[in-house]
Amino acid sequence: MARKIKFALEMKDGAKVRNSLEELRENFDLEKAVGYFLSGKLTEWLEDRYYEDEAEALDAIDKDAPDLRARLCEALGVECADDEDLDVGALERLNEKKAILRQKTSDEAIIANADKTALTQEDLADLLDMDEPVIYLCGDSFNIPARVKNKKYIGVLGTPTISIKANSQEDLDAKGIVFENVKLPWVQERPETDNKTQNSLSTTEEESTCALPMEQLKELFQSIYKKELEEYCYSGTPQVWDVMDLEEKEHFSGEFNTTQKTIALNLICKGKYKENDLIFIRVSSDFKAGWAFTKDSFCFGGNIGSGLILYNNIESVRAVMGWADKNGFDVTCKDQNFYHLDGWSQEAGREVLIGFASEDMNNMKAFLDIVKDLA
């Protein structure tokens, strides 16, 4: 008989409770316990470990009971703080959002941010009321209030259309509002004649949409990135593949086998390019994120989100300078897409592999500025 794998419950301070009821009591977190109770996971966890009395006691609790917290604590044999402020309705909605996201993706980084994700306009209003600094948008369209300053909105599992009372990127900058992977109202739609070029992009057999041949693109890249490549990556013969160690925050030139290269190309370029289409590719050592310059596009993928931006679709590029971990750049596209990429961020489990310093941001902007004008 196959052995059932017993899942852990995440409790106080992120502790993974896997073994016993005593361990659960030692690391007890009421809000998380109520969430697991509402989803049925808490009862399942108890039953898997043959705590039958406690499981039966949970089954007897009405989810709408006004004394839900007290009865849950009693069933598990833990103290219940009388002044604990718990929104059961919010926890039920969180479980609903997690269930919906799991239907759309298996990416645990996205599901883990369900509490910061808006699936509807009502979800967005709730998150704004909670003063969340970063909000993930998963839906077709959202109305964003321009009066609420210093917010970051990130489109996930799609590119939502944004409605906001602002007329330019400068208006957003003045209010501290940042968008990533969304369609903004003032970005002009691409001419119809460009669509054929975008749709035809697939493999090395297709003609590049950039005027510069590959060898000249590589020379351009190496001349712009010369100092960074020598300092962070390698010296001597230029390499196409670069690996970034997320633990040590260091670059090194890596030797990948065919399988690893295929995984990286599918992750970052969605299988649309082959190795000889690459000018440069940077991938994390755990193969969870990365970016690439190709013969005619900038690609990124993994747990930072994903995108494929043709050079001839770029309207403008703007470097965003701040502290070392706040650098990044904005790309506005002709087809209404807008991307904001952080230079380095571990916010909400997202590692963005652009670089570390302002010079890295300037290098990327310089390269894209040149190739977009040649495309």
N, C-alpha and C positions, 0 to 999 in steps of 0.2 A: 504494500500500500504506500502510495506517495505521501511523504511527510508535508504537512501544511506549514508554510512559512508564516511565522507569527510577526505581525507588524508592531512597531513601537508607537507610543503616544508622546508627542512633544509637549513638555510641561514647562515649569518655571525656568527662566533663563536659558531656554532652548534645550533643556535636558531631555534625552531620549529614554523614556521609560519602557523597558522591554520585558522585565523578568517577573516582578511580583507586585502585589497590592501594597506591600510595605514601601517599596520603591516609589510607587505612585503617591502614597501619602507624604513621603519625605519631600517630594518635588512638586506638590500639588499646586495647580494654577486653576482657580475657579472658572475664569472666563473660558479658558481652553477646554476645561472639562465639560462645561455646558455645551460648547460647540461640538465636541465629540459625542455627547449624549444626544443632541438634536439630530446628528447625522447617523446615529446608530452605531458608530464606531466604538464608543465606550462599552456598550453592552457586548459587542462582538469580542473586544479585547478581554473582557472578564470571562466570557464563555470559553474562549480559546485556552484560558489558564485554569478552567474548572472552578472559578469563583461563582458557584451557582446561586448562593443566597444573595450575593450582591447584585448579580445579573437580574434575578427575579424582582428584587427591590426596585431596580431601575425601570423594569417593564411596567411596574405598578404606578409610575409617576406620569401624570398628565403633562404634556409639553406646554400646555397653556395655564398650568397651575400657578397661582400668584406666589406660592411658597416654593417654587421650583428649586431655587438655590439651596434652601434649608433642607429640603427632602433629599436632594442629590448628595449634599455633604453628609447627611445622616446615613444614607445607604452605603457610602464609601468609608464611613468612620473617620471623617476629618472635621475640624472646626470650621464654622462658616462665619465670616466677618459680617456683622449686622450692617455695617456702613458700606459694604461692597456695592458699587454702582454698576449694574450689569444690564445691558440692553439685549434682551433675548431676541427681539425682532431683528436687530442688526446681525446677530449671530446666525439666525436662520437665513437671512439674505446672503451672508457670506458663504454659507454652505451651498446655497443655490448657485451663486456665481462660480464657485469652484467646480460644481457639477457641469455647468454650461461650458466653462473653459476646458474641462477635460474632454468634452465632446468635440472640441475644436482643435486641441493640441495635446501632445504628450510632454511638452516642454515644461518641466517642473519649475523652472525659473519664472515662467509666466504665471503658472498656477499659484506659486508661493506669493505672488503679488496681487492675489484676488481682492484683498482688503483695500488695495489702492487702485483698483480697476473699475472703471465705469462702463457698464454694458448698456445703460440707458441714460437719458438726460436726468432722470430722478437720481440715479446713482451718482452722477456728476455733482448734482446739487448737494447731496449728502456729504461727499468728500470735500467739497468747498467749505461747507459748514464746519467740518472737522479740521479745516486749515491744513490739509495735506499739501506738502510742498511739491510733490511729484505725483501726477495722476496719469494712469495708463488708460487710453481710450480704445475700446474694442466695440466697434459699431460702424454704421454707415456714415452718420453725421452727428455733430454736436454743436450746440450754441455755447460759446465761451464768453463769459462776462469780462469785458476789458477793464472794468473798474477794480477787479480783484488782481492785485499786483503780485509780482515775485512768485510766479508759478511756472512749472515745467509740465508740458503735456506731451505724452509719447503715444503714437499710434501703434497698436499691436494687432497681429493677426489680420492685417489689412491696412488700408490707408484712408482713414475717415476724412470726410469733407468738413471743414471748419467754417462756422459763421461767427464773426466777431466784429465789433464796431472799431475797426482800425483800418488804416489805408495803406500802410507800408511796414516794412521790417523795422524802420526807425521808430514808428509808433510803439511797436512791441518792445524794442530795446529800452525805450524811455520808461516803460512800466515793469520791466524785469520779467516779461513773459517770453518763454522759450517753447518752441514747437519742434517736434521731431517726427518724421514719417507721417505727415498729414498733408492735405490739400488746402492751401490758403486761398482766400477769395480774390486777392489782387494779382495772383500769378497768372499770366496770360496762358491760354491753352495753346498747345503746339499746333502749327499748321498741319492740315490733313496730309500734305505731301510728305511729311516726315515720318508718318506712321509705318510706311512700308519699310523704311530703314530700320526702325526699332524692332518690328516684328520679324525681320529677316535674320536677326542676330542669333546665331546658333553655334556653329563649329568653325574649325579652321578653314573649311572649304568655302565659307562665306567671305566676301570681300570686306575689308576693314572700312569703317566709316570715317576713319581719321586720315588726313592728308599725308601725315608723316609715315614712312615705312617703319617697320619694327626696329630695325637697327638704329635708326635715328631717334626713335622714341626711347630706346634703352640708353643711348648716349645722353639724351636730354635728362632722363631720370638720374643717371649716375653723376652727371655734372651738378645737378641741384642737390642731390642727397650725399655727395661725396664725403663731407665731414661726418654726418650722422652714421653712414655705413661703416666708416673706418672706426668710429668711436664705440658704437653700440653693437655692430654686427660682426664685422670681419675686415681684414685688410688683404691686399693682394688681388687675386682674380675676382672680379665681381660675381656674385651669386644671385640667383633668382629667388631662392627659398630662404626665408628668415624665420626663426623660431623665437618666441618670446616666453620666457619662464615666468609664470604669474606669481610664484612664491618669492623668487629672488628679484623680480622685476628687471631681468636682464635679457638681452638679445644674444643669440648665437646662431651661427650658420649650421643648418641641420642637414643630415643625409637621410632622406625619406625613401622608403621602398615604394613600389608601385601601388600597393594597397593604401598606404598612408596618403600618398599624393592624390589618389582617387577620392578618398574621404574628404580631404581638404578642398579639392576642387568642387565637389558636390556641395559641401557646407558653405563655401564662400561664393562660388560662381554658379551654383545650382546646375552644374553639369553642362553649362553653355560654352565652356572654353576648355581647350586642352593645354597641356603644359607649354607647348611652344607658342601659345597665344599670350603668355605671361611676360610682363615686363618685370614685375616684382610682386611677391606674395609674402605676407606675414601671417603666421598662424600661432595660436597659443600652444604650449607644450602638451596640454590636455585635449587638444583638438576640439575645443568647444566654441572658439570664436576666431575671427581673423578678417583680413581685408587684402585686396589685390588691385594693382593697376594692370589692365590688359591692353591688347592692341587697340581697343576703342572704347573702354569703359572703366569705371571705378566700381568695384564690387565689395560688399561686406556681408558677413553672415554669422550665424551662431547665436549665442545668448546675448548678443548686443542688438538683435534684430537683423533684418536682411534687406538688401537693396542692390540693384544693378543700375548704375547711372551712366548712360552713354555720354561720351564727351560732347557730342553734338546736341545733347539735350540740356546741357548746363547753361543756365542764364547768368548766374553770378556765384562767386565763392567769397566767403568772408571769414577771416581768421578771428577767433574769439580768444583774447588773452586774459589770463587771471593768474592765480597761484599755480604752482606746478601741477596740481591735480585738478585744475579747473579749466585748462586750455582745451580748445576744440575749434571746430569750424562749422559754418553754415553753408549748405548748398541749396540754391534756389533753382528749380528746373523749369523748362519751358512748358512741360505738360502738367503744371500745377502742383507737382510734388515738392515738398520742402523737407530737408534733412538737417538736423543738428546732431553732430557727433562729438562726444566728449573726448578729450585727449587721453585721460585715464580716469576711470570711475569704477568703484566697486559698489556703487549705490544699488541696493536691492539685488545684490548678487550678479550685477552686470559688469563684466570686464571689457573695456573698450581699448582696442589695441592700436591706437593711432601713434602715440609717442608720449614723451614726457615733458618736453620743454617748449617754449615759444618758438624756438628755431625749427622744431619739427612741424609745428603748425604752419609756419611760413613756407617751409619746403613743400608741403602738400598743396597749399594755396598757389604757390608759384608754378608748380607742375600743372595743376588743373587749369589755371588761368591761361597758360600757353596752349595746351592741347584743345581746350574748348574753342579757342579762336581759330585753330587750324582744322577743326572737324567740319 
